[in-house]
Amino acid sequence: MSDPSKFKDEEIERLRRAATGRKKNIDEKRVQLMRDTKRIIETGTLEQLEEQLELLGMGRDTPKGREVLQRFISLRGGSLR
């Protein structure tokens, strides 16, 4: 025989919905950052892209950040400062 749960079904469901809502908000923010980054890559400047990469946690000193900057520069023609 199992012990009865100390949590009520309603409480468990409320906590599950709250966790799902937080994850959804985080995902939406991340998607918006990626959209903004794509827009900057298409029409922005190198400085704008560097600022955006910092927001994403990929500064010019990270491997991923350098890769994105290098691709941006190759698309626009030029060199990395």
Order of alpha helices (4+ residues) and beta strands (2+ residues): alpha-alpha-alpha
